Amino acid sequence: MTLEDGTWLHWPPHLEKYLGKLTEPGQTIQVEGRRQPGPRGEMVVEVFALTNIETNATFQREEMPPPPPPRMPCPPHGPHAGPPPHPEMNHPGMPPERMQPPPPARPHPPEDSLQRIEDRLERIEEQLGQLVDQDT
């Protein structure tokens, strides 16, 4: 069933014989359910209970619907989040069909890696020397 605002009411197919006949187009209803985005971005309400306000006919589901799908992680925000993601870059919440493959890895020449390791070792040795001097 689709409401005037485009919200889609959903229930399992085996409940159609009850819920589908509970109301006529144009009648006022009250719905209890869980709102969630549908497969095409539309708003869907998984119906737990539906009442026709005009006839007072009500249907309440006995079984609980499945849990909602997991939420996408929230992208970083706030003063320390850094700049917003570039529209063409992958980010949490981006639809899979818009995601770009990662760029090919650029190998570092072995000399650069070796130099970085040697520089790091030198800094660590200096820090260790300072700690030893402080203890003596």
Secondary structure by P-SEA (a helix, b strand, c coil): ccccccbbbbcccccccccccccccccccccbbbbbbcccccbbbcccbbbcccccbbbbbccccccccccccccccccccccccccccccccccccccccccccccccaaaaaaaaaaaaaaaaaaaaaaaaaac
